């Protein structure tokens, strides 16, 4: 599963040809969550509260890039890295 972003120790991954709804996997210090791209909400799993807030805001800020990667994954094409929350203004 490709890593598409890394920030504040949070690793964001996305599977190729994964099941709907469009989502990504966020992991941090032994926690893992499936996060819906549309609204940044955790579908399954959990993250510490602060990490969950950072991931949700990052997902909302990068929704278009995440959806583009989701489509690339569906098409079995290489995914692109997305800037981390530590680089956002």
C-alpha positions as CSV (number, residue, x, y, z in Angstrom):
1,X,0.0,0.0,0.0
2,X,1.7,3.2,-1.1
3,X,2.4,6.0,1.3
4,X,1.0,9.2,-0.1
5,X,1.8,11.6,2.7
6,X,3.7,11.8,6.0
7,X,3.4,14.5,8.6
8,X,3.8,14.8,12.4
9,X,4.5,11.1,12.5
10,X,1.2,10.3,10.9
11,X,1.4,8.0,7.8
12,X,-1.2,8.3,5.1
13,X,-1.6,5.3,2.8
14,X,-4.0,4.3,0.1
15,X,-4.6,0.9,-1.5
16,X,-4.8,0.3,-5.2
17,X,-8.3,-0.7,-6.3
18,X,-9.8,-0.5,-2.8
19,X,-13.5,-0.8,-1.9
20,X,-15.8,2.2,-1.8
21,X,-16.5,4.7,-0.3
22,X,-13.3,6.6,-1.3
23,X,-11.0,6.6,1.8
24,X,-7.4,6.4,3.0
25,X,-5.6,4.8,5.9
26,X,-4.0,6.9,8.6
27,X,-1.7,5.4,11.2
28,X,0.0,7.0,14.1
29,X,1.8,5.4,17.1
30,X,0.1,2.0,16.8
31,X,-3.4,3.4,16.0
32,X,-5.0,3.0,12.6
33,X,-8.1,4.5,11.1
34,X,-9.9,4.4,7.7
35,X,-10.8,8.0,6.9
36,X,-13.5,9.0,4.4
37,X,-12.2,11.4,1.8
38,X,-15.5,13.3,1.3
39,X,-15.7,14.7,4.9
40,X,-12.5,13.5,6.7
41,X,-14.5,11.5,9.2
42,X,-13.1,8.2,10.6
43,X,-15.1,5.2,9.3
44,X,-13.3,2.5,11.2
45,X,-10.5,2.3,13.7
46,X,-9.3,5.3,15.8
47,X,-6.6,7.9,16.2
48,X,-5.7,10.0,19.3
49,X,-7.9,13.1,19.4
50,X,-5.3,15.6,18.3
51,X,-4.0,13.4,15.5
52,X,-7.7,12.8,14.3
53,X,-8.2,16.6,14.2
54,X,-5.1,17.1,12.2
55,X,-5.9,14.3,9.7
56,X,-9.5,15.5,9.3
57,X,-8.4,19.1,8.5
58,X,-5.7,17.8,6.2
59,X,-8.2,15.6,4.3
60,X,-10.6,18.5,3.8
61,X,-7.7,20.8,2.6
62,X,-6.5,18.1,0.2
63,X,-9.8,16.5,-0.9
64,X,-9.2,17.1,-4.6
65,X,-5.7,15.5,-4.5
66,X,-7.0,12.6,-2.5
67,X,-9.8,11.9,-5.0
68,X,-7.3,12.2,-7.8
69,X,-5.2,9.5,-6.1
70,X,-8.3,7.4,-5.4
71,X,-9.0,7.5,-9.2
72,X,-5.3,6.6,-10.0
73,X,-5.6,3.7,-7.6
74,X,-8.8,2.5,-9.3
75,X,-7.0,2.7,-12.6
76,X,-3.9,0.9,-11.2
77,X,-1.7,3.9,-11.9
78,X,1.0,5.3,-9.7
79,X,-0.2,7.6,-6.9
80,X,1.3,11.0,-6.2
81,X,2.6,12.3,-2.9
82,X,0.5,14.9,-1.2
83,X,2.0,17.7,0.9
84,X,1.7,17.0,4.6
85,X,-0.1,19.2,7.2
86,X,3.3,20.3,8.4
87,X,3.8,22.1,5.1
88,X,0.3,23.7,4.8
89,X,-0.1,27.4,5.4
